[in-house]
Amino acid sequence: SLVGSEMCIRDSSMHNCVGTHRDRVLSDKVRIIAAFRNRKPVICIEIRNGAVAQAKLVNNKPVRDDAELNRALLAWAKSRKLIIETNDVQTEREVANVAAAV
């Protein structure tokens, strides 16, 4: 998880509001995880109470806006037995429903 200066770096490089979570991270109420591609942060994930509470791309865009990263996040969350509790992520059920409708 990220703390202190690392959060500020992620905040500025991803142009998001992760820095506002500093106090909750320091008090262990949430975890902030960064996922990287080619050594650059591409997803900022907030984990709270065993669930993915937020998952943002650069500029606070939801992960669901990038199908490849959305799939990667779903696989990662499943491997860690985390549930998805945010509209930032298109769940496997939503993906299946869209595919069935096409």
KOLPASE-231789 format. One record per residue (C-alpha): residue number from 0; residue in one letter; y, z negated, x. Coordinates in Angstrom, 1 decimal, padded with zeros to 4 digits. Layout:
BEGIN
+-----+------+--------+--------+--------+
|  nr | rest |      Y |      Z |      X |
+-----+------+--------+--------+--------+
| NUM |    A |      Y |      Z |      X |
...
+-----+------+--------+--------+--------+
//
This chain:
BEGIN
+-----+------+--------+--------+--------+
|  nr | rest |      Y |      Z |      X |
+-----+------+--------+--------+--------+
|   0 |    S |  000.0 |  000.0 |  000.0 |
|   1 |    L |  003.6 |  000.4 |  001.0 |
|   2 |    V |  006.1 | -002.3 |  001.8 |
|   3 |    G |  009.7 | -002.6 |  003.0 |
|   4 |    S |  010.8 |  000.2 |  005.2 |
|   5 |    E |  007.8 |  002.4 |  004.3 |
|   6 |    M |  008.9 |  002.3 |  000.7 |
|   7 |    C |  012.4 |  003.4 |  001.6 |
|   8 |    I |  011.0 |  006.3 |  003.6 |
|   9 |    R |  008.8 |  007.5 |  000.7 |
|  10 |    D |  011.7 |  007.0 | -001.6 |
|  11 |    S |  014.0 |  009.3 |  000.3 |
|  12 |    S |  011.4 |  011.9 |  001.3 |
|  13 |    M |  010.0 |  012.3 | -002.2 |
|  14 |    H |  013.4 |  011.8 | -003.9 |
|  15 |    N |  012.0 |  009.3 | -006.4 |
|  16 |    C |  012.7 |  005.7 | -007.4 |
|  17 |    V |  009.8 |  003.9 | -005.6 |
|  18 |    G |  012.3 |  001.7 | -003.9 |
|  19 |    T |  013.1 |  000.0 | -007.2 |
|  20 |    H |  009.5 | -001.5 | -007.2 |
|  21 |    R |  010.0 | -003.4 | -003.9 |
|  22 |    D |  010.1 | -006.9 | -005.4 |
|  23 |    R |  007.0 | -006.3 | -007.6 |
|  24 |    V |  005.1 | -004.9 | -004.6 |
|  25 |    L |  006.0 | -007.9 | -002.5 |
|  26 |    S |  004.9 | -010.3 | -005.2 |
|  27 |    D |  001.5 | -008.4 | -005.5 |
|  28 |    K |  002.1 | -007.4 | -009.1 |
|  29 |    V |  001.8 | -003.7 | -008.2 |
|  30 |    R |  000.5 | -001.5 | -005.4 |
|  31 |    I |  002.3 |  001.7 | -004.4 |
|  32 |    I |  000.1 |  004.3 | -002.7 |
|  33 |    A |  001.1 |  007.6 | -001.2 |
|  34 |    A | -001.1 |  010.6 | -001.1 |
|  35 |    F | -000.5 |  013.1 |  001.7 |
|  36 |    R | -001.0 |  016.9 |  002.2 |
|  37 |    N | -000.3 |  018.2 |  005.7 |
|  38 |    R |  001.1 |  014.9 |  006.8 |
|  39 |    K |  003.8 |  015.0 |  004.0 |
|  40 |    P |  003.7 |  012.7 |  001.0 |
|  41 |    V |  002.9 |  014.6 | -002.2 |
|  42 |    I |  002.0 |  011.9 | -004.7 |
|  43 |    C |  003.4 |  008.5 | -005.2 |
|  44 |    I |  001.0 |  006.3 | -007.2 |
|  45 |    E |  001.7 |  003.0 | -008.9 |
|  46 |    I | -001.4 |  000.9 | -009.5 |
|  47 |    R | -001.1 | -002.1 | -011.8 |
|  48 |    N | -004.0 | -004.2 | -013.2 |
|  49 |    G | -006.7 | -001.8 | -012.2 |
|  50 |    A | -005.0 |  001.2 | -013.6 |
|  51 |    V | -002.8 |  004.1 | -012.5 |
|  52 |    A |  000.5 |  003.2 | -014.1 |
|  53 |    Q |  002.6 |  006.0 | -012.7 |
|  54 |    A |  001.8 |  009.1 | -010.6 |
|  55 |    K |  004.8 |  011.1 | -009.4 |
|  56 |    L |  005.3 |  014.2 | -007.3 |
|  57 |    V |  008.6 |  015.0 | -005.5 |
|  58 |    N |  011.7 |  014.4 | -007.6 |
|  59 |    N |  009.8 |  012.2 | -010.0 |
|  60 |    K |  007.9 |  015.0 | -011.6 |
|  61 |    P |  004.6 |  014.0 | -013.2 |
|  62 |    V |  001.4 |  014.9 | -011.3 |
|  63 |    R |  000.2 |  016.8 | -014.4 |
|  64 |    D |  002.7 |  019.5 | -013.3 |
|  65 |    D |  000.4 |  020.4 | -010.4 |
|  66 |    A | -003.2 |  021.1 | -011.6 |
|  67 |    E | -004.7 |  020.8 | -008.1 |
|  68 |    L | -003.1 |  017.5 | -007.3 |
|  69 |    N | -003.9 |  016.3 | -010.8 |
|  70 |    R | -007.6 |  017.0 | -010.2 |
|  71 |    A | -007.5 |  015.3 | -006.8 |
|  72 |    L | -005.8 |  012.2 | -008.3 |
|  73 |    L | -008.4 |  012.0 | -011.1 |
|  74 |    A | -011.3 |  012.2 | -008.6 |
|  75 |    W | -009.6 |  009.6 | -006.4 |
|  76 |    A | -009.0 |  007.2 | -009.3 |
|  77 |    K | -012.5 |  007.7 | -010.6 |
|  78 |    S | -014.0 |  006.9 | -007.1 |
|  79 |    R | -012.0 |  003.6 | -007.2 |
|  80 |    K | -012.9 |  002.8 | -010.8 |
|  81 |    L | -009.2 |  002.9 | -011.8 |
|  82 |    I | -008.3 |  003.9 | -015.4 |
|  83 |    I | -005.4 |  006.2 | -016.2 |
|  84 |    E | -002.6 |  004.6 | -018.2 |
|  85 |    T |  000.2 |  007.1 | -017.8 |
|  86 |    N |  001.2 |  010.4 | -019.3 |
|  87 |    D |  002.0 |  011.4 | -015.7 |
|  88 |    V | -001.6 |  012.5 | -015.3 |
|  89 |    Q | -003.5 |  015.0 | -017.4 |
|  90 |    T | -006.8 |  013.2 | -018.1 |
|  91 |    E | -010.2 |  014.9 | -017.9 |
|  92 |    R | -010.4 |  014.8 | -021.7 |
|  93 |    E | -007.0 |  016.5 | -022.0 |
|  94 |    V | -008.1 |  019.2 | -019.5 |
|  95 |    A | -011.3 |  019.8 | -021.5 |
|  96 |    N | -009.4 |  020.0 | -024.8 |
|  97 |    V | -007.0 |  022.6 | -023.3 |
|  98 |    A | -009.9 |  024.6 | -021.9 |
|  99 |    A | -011.7 |  024.6 | -025.2 |
| 100 |    A | -008.6 |  025.8 | -027.1 |
| 101 |    V | -008.2 |  028.8 | -024.8 |
+-----+------+--------+--------+--------+
//
